[in-house]
Amino acid sequence: MLDERKASILRAVVEEYIQTAQPVGSGHVVNAPGISVSSATVRNEMAALETEGFLAQPHTSAGRIPTEKGYRYFVDALAQPSLDRASTLQVRAFFDRAHGEIEQMLADTTRLLTGLTDYAAVIIGPPHEAGKVRSVQLVGLTPRVALLVAVLGSGGVEKRTIDLAEDVDDALWLRATAHLSAQGIGHPLAWLATAPLSGEATVDVVLSRVRAVLVATGQDDADHVYVNGASRMAASFDAVETVRSVLTILEQQLVVVSLLRDVVDRGLNVAIGSETGMQPLADCALVVAPYTVDGERVGTVGVLGPTRMNYPQALAAVAVVGQRLGRRLSEG
């Protein structure tokens, strides 16, 4: 633990470095809010913070920059951050008009997050098996073809083409729909592949075909990952090799999923540098928050930026967007 004076000086260095990306000298710190000591005292305390591993001096005559340990202390000492009024209104307006299929909503949400933070935004969509059927319907397209449409509690919409060997009328599609609704609502979609038949021969011809199609197509268990703002992320680094490594990781869906889940599973909402567990992200920080649908954690929202990211803004944006996204998906 740092005493109050050291903590204030460290906070001033971190905040200045986040804004300027330049080593911070004692002259900047002595004029920072909450600092009421002399330049000599500031220099001594900065030297002590360097010795203790919170700051580093890239060059002998340069000021100091935060280390990973310094950023961690800064983040852990933050009060609960909140978005400014303009950003709050932007998020509210976005989710007030966010409707339609979940895939488009999640893609649009990553753009919202990138706009709020200026970092790369990543969202892991809810797995289809996590969403229970909210409504199900067979929509007759021709006398032999119908579209099975299931709206899931997670916000997803599943569609399957059901084709028959013989013509049926609209009344039969409706009776089959009634049975599917009675059996399927409140259960995962896969349940309909094994749900009891109706006992009515003509309806069971349709239901058997629905079963067969669901078994044949199965469930898409792959995680759906949405990424936006990679180019803005790249602009945060001078080293070409660092940019290439970060962009390569963002292109690998399985790696991104594992990264976000690992951070969340460790109980972290911020992973800084080596805390990400990935050497190519040594100069990066990741801010994450899980989101829930109907009380169940189904996905993750995150932003990836440089270690000198604006942590208060990133934490507030990720938390608020995650909450609003979960609420919107729960409402359907």
Backbone torsions as a table, in degrees:
resi	resn	phi	psi	omega
1	MET	NA	143.6	177.0
2	LEU	-100.5	149.1	174.6
3	ASP	-72.3	170.2	-172.3
4	GLU	-60.0	-38.8	-177.4
5	ARG	-68.6	-46.5	178.1
6	LYS	-62.1	-40.7	-179.6
7	ALA	-62.6	-40.0	179.2
8	SER	-66.3	-40.1	179.6
9	ILE	-68.6	-42.5	177.6
10	LEU	-61.2	-44.5	179.0
11	ARG	-60.0	-41.1	179.7
12	ALA	-64.0	-40.3	178.8
13	VAL	-65.2	-46.9	-179.3
14	VAL	-60.6	-47.3	-177.8
15	GLU	-63.0	-40.7	178.8
16	GLU	-67.4	-41.6	-178.1
17	TYR	-68.4	-36.3	176.9
18	ILE	-59.8	-39.5	-177.4
19	GLN	-76.1	-38.7	-169.5
20	THR	-108.3	-23.8	-174.5
21	ALA	62.4	19.9	178.8
22	GLN	-116.6	144.3	176.6
23	PRO	-52.5	141.2	-172.1
24	VAL	-102.0	126.3	177.2
25	GLY	-95.3	168.0	-177.9
26	SER	-63.6	-26.8	-179.6
27	GLY	-62.6	-35.8	177.0
28	HIS	-73.0	-38.8	-175.1
29	VAL	-69.0	-39.7	-175.0
30	VAL	-63.5	-24.0	179.5
31	ASN	-95.7	2.4	-178.3
32	ALA	-74.2	151.1	177.2
33	PRO	-57.3	137.3	177.2
34	GLY	85.7	-3.5	178.1
35	ILE	-100.3	116.5	-176.2
36	SER	-129.8	43.4	178.2
37	VAL	-129.0	170.2	-176.4
38	SER	-74.7	165.2	177.5
39	SER	-60.8	-38.5	-179.9
40	ALA	-62.2	-41.1	179.2
41	THR	-65.9	-40.7	178.3
42	VAL	-61.3	-45.0	179.8
43	ARG	-60.3	-42.8	179.4
44	ASN	-63.4	-42.4	-178.5
45	GLU	-69.6	-36.6	177.5
46	MET	-65.9	-37.8	176.4
47	ALA	-64.0	-39.8	178.3
48	ALA	-66.1	-40.0	178.2
49	LEU	-64.8	-32.9	175.7
50	GLU	-67.8	-44.1	179.0
51	THR	-60.3	-36.4	-178.6
52	GLU	-82.9	-2.4	173.7
53	GLY	91.5	9.1	-179.7
54	PHE	-88.2	-26.2	179.8
55	LEU	-128.9	160.6	175.5
56	ALA	-136.8	154.5	178.6
57	GLN	-116.3	105.0	-175.0
58	PRO	-63.3	-31.1	177.9
59	HIS	-138.6	153.8	-175.4
60	THR	-55.7	-41.7	-175.9
61	SER	-94.5	0.8	-176.5
62	ALA	-87.6	169.3	171.9
63	GLY	-75.5	-161.9	-176.0
64	ARG	-117.6	157.8	178.0
65	ILE	-126.9	154.4	179.5
66	PRO	-70.1	146.1	170.5
67	THR	-92.9	175.9	175.6
68	GLU	-57.2	-40.1	178.0
69	LYS	-64.3	-37.2	178.3
70	GLY	-66.7	-43.0	177.2
71	TYR	-62.7	-41.0	-178.7
72	ARG	-61.9	-42.9	178.7
73	TYR	-63.4	-42.4	179.4
74	PHE	-59.2	-47.5	-178.4
75	VAL	-65.1	-44.2	-178.0
76	ASP	-65.6	-24.9	-178.1
77	ALA	-89.5	-4.5	-178.2
78	LEU	-67.3	139.5	169.1
79	ALA	-73.4	169.5	179.5
80	GLN	-58.6	110.7	-176.3
81	PRO	-74.6	155.8	178.0
82	SER	-138.7	152.5	178.5
83	LEU	-74.4	151.3	174.0
84	ASP	-70.7	167.7	-173.5
85	ARG	-60.2	-42.5	-178.0
86	ALA	-62.7	-42.8	180.0
87	SER	-68.1	-38.9	178.3
88	THR	-60.7	-44.1	178.5
89	LEU	-65.6	-35.7	178.3
90	GLN	-63.7	-44.3	178.9
91	VAL	-64.6	-44.3	-179.2
92	ARG	-61.3	-44.5	-179.3
93	ALA	-64.7	-38.5	179.7
94	PHE	-61.1	-49.9	-175.7
95	PHE	-76.3	-21.5	174.5
96	ASP	-65.9	-29.9	-179.0
97	ARG	-107.6	3.8	-177.8
98	ALA	-80.6	106.2	178.4
99	HIS	-137.9	-179.8	177.5
100	GLY	93.9	-165.0	-174.3
101	GLU	-69.9	147.4	-173.2
102	ILE	-61.4	-35.3	-177.5
103	GLU	-59.6	-46.1	179.5
104	GLN	-67.4	-38.7	-179.9
105	MET	-62.3	-42.6	-179.4
106	LEU	-68.4	-39.0	177.0
107	ALA	-62.3	-42.7	178.8
108	ASP	-66.3	-34.1	-179.5
109	THR	-67.3	-35.0	176.4
110	THR	-64.0	-37.4	177.8
111	ARG	-65.3	-37.8	176.4
112	LEU	-60.7	-47.0	-178.6
113	LEU	-63.4	-41.3	178.0
114	THR	-62.5	-40.6	178.1
115	GLY	-64.7	-34.4	-179.2
116	LEU	-75.4	-31.9	-171.7
117	THR	-114.2	-23.2	-174.6
118	ASP	70.4	22.2	177.1
119	TYR	-119.6	174.0	175.5
120	ALA	-70.9	130.4	180.0
121	ALA	-106.5	139.8	-179.2
122	VAL	-133.4	133.3	174.9
123	ILE	-131.5	129.2	171.2
124	ILE	-94.7	119.2	-178.5
125	GLY	-74.0	160.0	179.8
126	PRO	-68.6	137.2	176.1
127	PRO	-66.7	145.2	-176.6
128	HIS	-61.8	-32.6	-177.7
129	GLU	-69.2	-16.5	180.0
130	ALA	-77.9	-19.3	-176.6
131	GLY	-95.9	124.8	176.2
132	LYS	-83.8	151.8	-176.8
133	VAL	-64.5	125.0	176.8
134	ARG	-96.4	-36.9	173.8
135	SER	-153.9	152.1	-179.9
136	VAL	-143.8	140.9	-176.5
137	GLN	-151.3	143.5	170.6
138	LEU	-102.3	116.4	-179.0
139	VAL	-103.9	111.7	-178.9
140	GLY	-67.1	126.4	177.9
141	LEU	-101.5	-40.8	174.1
142	THR	-141.7	173.2	178.2
143	PRO	-59.6	-17.2	-179.2
144	ARG	-118.0	-2.4	-175.4
145	VAL	-132.3	134.3	175.3
146	ALA	-134.8	160.6	175.9
147	LEU	-109.2	120.6	174.9
148	LEU	-84.2	119.5	-178.8
149	VAL	-120.1	118.3	179.1
150	ALA	-120.3	123.9	175.4
151	VAL	-96.8	124.4	-175.5
152	LEU	-98.6	155.4	179.6
153	GLY	-62.1	-24.4	179.0
154	SER	-75.3	-7.0	-178.5
155	GLY	101.4	-8.9	-179.5
156	GLY	-77.7	156.1	175.3
157	VAL	-123.2	119.1	178.9
158	GLU	-103.7	135.3	-179.8
159	LYS	-128.6	137.0	176.8
160	ARG	-137.6	140.0	176.2
161	THR	-88.8	125.9	-179.7
162	ILE	-110.6	116.8	179.5
163	ASP	-116.9	141.1	-177.3
164	LEU	-116.7	163.9	-179.7
165	ALA	-83.8	-22.1	-177.8
166	GLU	-131.9	160.7	180.0
167	ASP	-68.6	144.7	170.7
168	VAL	-134.3	159.1	179.6
169	ASP	-96.3	171.7	-177.2
170	ASP	-61.5	-31.7	-179.0
171	ALA	-62.7	-35.4	-179.6
172	LEU	-71.1	-40.3	175.0
173	TRP	-58.2	-40.0	-179.1
174	LEU	-66.5	-41.2	179.9
175	ARG	-66.9	-38.9	177.2
176	ALA	-65.7	-38.9	177.3
177	THR	-60.9	-43.7	-179.5
178	ALA	-59.8	-41.2	180.0
179	HIS	-68.9	-43.1	179.2
180	LEU	-61.3	-39.7	178.6
181	SER	-64.4	-44.2	-179.1
182	ALA	-63.5	-36.8	-177.2
183	GLN	-86.5	-34.9	-167.2
184	GLY	-96.4	-29.0	-175.3
185	ILE	-62.4	128.5	-177.9
186	GLY	94.0	-5.4	178.4
187	HIS	-115.7	159.8	171.7
188	PRO	-62.0	154.3	-178.9
189	LEU	-58.6	-36.2	-179.0
190	ALA	-59.6	-23.6	179.1
191	TRP	-58.7	-33.6	-177.6
192	LEU	-66.0	-17.9	178.1
193	ALA	-73.2	-16.0	-178.7
194	THR	-127.8	2.8	-177.8
195	ALA	-65.3	152.1	-179.0
196	PRO	-60.4	148.2	174.6
197	LEU	-77.5	174.2	-173.5
198	SER	-85.7	-25.2	-174.4
199	GLY	92.9	-9.6	176.0
200	GLU	-96.2	117.3	-168.9
201	ALA	-53.6	-48.8	-176.1
202	THR	-66.6	-39.2	178.4
203	VAL	-67.0	-37.9	-176.9
204	ASP	-69.4	-22.1	172.9
205	VAL	-62.2	-44.1	178.7
206	VAL	-67.4	-46.6	-177.1
207	LEU	-63.3	-38.1	178.2
208	SER	-63.1	-37.1	178.7
209	ARG	-69.1	-38.3	176.1
210	VAL	-60.1	-45.8	178.2
211	ARG	-56.1	-48.7	-176.1
212	ALA	-62.2	-40.7	-179.1
213	VAL	-67.1	-41.2	179.9
214	LEU	-65.4	-39.6	178.0
215	VAL	-66.4	-42.1	-176.5
216	ALA	-67.6	-42.1	-177.0
217	THR	-83.2	-27.8	179.6
218	GLY	63.7	-168.5	178.0
219	GLN	-107.8	140.2	177.1
220	ASP	-80.3	98.0	-176.0
221	ASP	-83.6	-6.3	-178.6
222	ALA	-65.9	140.5	176.7
223	ASP	-72.6	140.0	178.5
224	HIS	-98.5	117.6	-175.9
225	VAL	-114.4	133.2	-179.6
226	TYR	-120.8	127.2	-177.3
227	VAL	-127.7	138.5	176.6
228	ASN	-144.7	151.8	173.7
229	GLY	84.5	17.9	-179.3
230	ALA	-59.9	-35.4	-179.2
231	SER	-67.3	-35.4	177.1
232	ARG	-67.6	-37.5	177.3
233	MET	-61.4	-43.7	-178.6
234	ALA	-62.0	-32.9	-178.8
235	ALA	-68.6	-11.0	-178.5
236	SER	-81.5	-8.8	-174.9
237	PHE	-122.2	145.5	177.1
238	ASP	-90.2	-34.3	-175.6
239	ALA	-75.8	122.8	-178.3
240	VAL	-61.5	-39.6	-178.0
241	GLU	-64.2	-38.3	177.4
242	THR	-63.7	-44.4	178.5
243	VAL	-59.5	-46.1	-178.8
244	ARG	-61.6	-42.8	-179.3
245	SER	-64.1	-43.8	-178.6
246	VAL	-65.8	-44.6	-179.7
247	LEU	-64.8	-36.6	177.7
248	THR	-61.7	-42.2	179.1
249	ILE	-64.4	-43.1	-178.6
250	LEU	-64.4	-22.4	179.2
251	GLU	-83.4	-11.9	-176.9
252	GLN	-100.2	101.5	-173.2
253	GLN	-58.2	-46.6	-177.4
254	LEU	-63.2	-38.6	178.8
255	VAL	-64.9	-43.1	-179.9
256	VAL	-62.1	-45.6	179.3
257	VAL	-60.4	-47.8	-179.8
258	SER	-61.6	-40.1	-179.6
259	LEU	-61.9	-51.6	-178.1
260	LEU	-64.9	-42.6	-178.5
261	ARG	-65.9	-38.6	179.8
262	ASP	-63.2	-42.9	-180.0
263	VAL	-63.8	-45.7	179.7
264	VAL	-63.8	-43.6	-178.5
265	ASP	-64.1	-26.1	176.9
266	ARG	-83.3	3.4	177.0
267	GLY	77.8	17.8	-179.5
268	LEU	-97.6	149.5	167.5
269	ASN	-111.8	-8.2	174.1
270	VAL	-138.6	128.3	172.7
271	ALA	-118.1	125.3	-173.6
272	ILE	-116.0	124.4	174.7
273	GLY	57.3	-118.3	-176.5
274	SER	-64.4	-18.8	179.1
275	GLU	-64.7	-20.3	177.4
276	THR	-70.7	-19.0	-178.8
277	GLY	78.7	9.6	-178.5
278	MET	-129.3	117.4	-176.3
279	GLN	-57.3	-39.3	179.0
280	PRO	-62.2	-16.2	179.9
281	LEU	-102.6	24.1	-178.2
282	ALA	-61.5	-26.3	179.8
283	ASP	-103.6	18.0	-176.0
284	CYS	-119.8	162.8	172.8
285	ALA	-133.0	146.3	-177.8
286	LEU	-124.6	127.2	176.5
287	VAL	-112.8	126.4	-174.6
288	VAL	-133.5	158.3	172.5
289	ALA	-154.1	130.9	174.9
290	PRO	-74.5	156.2	172.9
291	TYR	-126.1	152.0	-173.4
292	THR	-119.0	149.4	173.9
293	VAL	-125.5	122.9	-177.0
294	ASP	52.9	39.7	176.0
295	GLY	81.8	-0.3	-178.5
296	GLU	-112.0	130.5	178.5
297	ARG	-68.7	122.1	-174.5
298	VAL	-125.7	-12.2	-177.1
299	GLY	-164.1	-178.4	-176.4
300	THR	-138.2	141.4	174.9
301	VAL	-112.9	139.1	179.6
302	GLY	-156.4	161.5	170.6
303	VAL	-130.1	141.6	178.4
304	LEU	-116.5	125.7	-178.9
305	GLY	-146.2	-174.7	177.4
306	PRO	-71.1	161.2	178.6
307	THR	-60.5	-23.9	178.7
308	ARG	-89.9	30.2	179.7
309	MET	-66.4	161.4	174.7
310	ASN	-79.2	89.0	-173.0
311	TYR	-62.0	-43.9	179.9
312	PRO	-58.2	-44.4	-179.9
313	GLN	-66.7	-44.3	-178.6
314	ALA	-64.0	-45.0	179.6
315	LEU	-62.0	-44.4	-178.6
316	ALA	-65.8	-43.7	-177.7
317	ALA	-64.5	-46.0	-178.9
318	VAL	-64.2	-42.6	-179.1
319	ALA	-64.0	-47.8	-176.9
320	VAL	-67.6	-44.8	-179.5
321	VAL	-64.7	-40.4	177.6
322	GLY	-61.1	-43.0	179.1
323	GLN	-64.4	-46.2	-177.7
324	ARG	-69.1	-35.9	177.7
325	LEU	-63.8	-47.0	178.2
326	GLY	-60.0	-40.5	179.3
327	ARG	-65.0	-43.6	-179.9
328	ARG	-63.3	-42.8	-180.0
329	LEU	-68.7	-32.3	177.7
330	SER	-68.2	-33.0	179.4
331	GLU	-73.9	-24.6	179.0
332	GLY	81.0	NA	NA
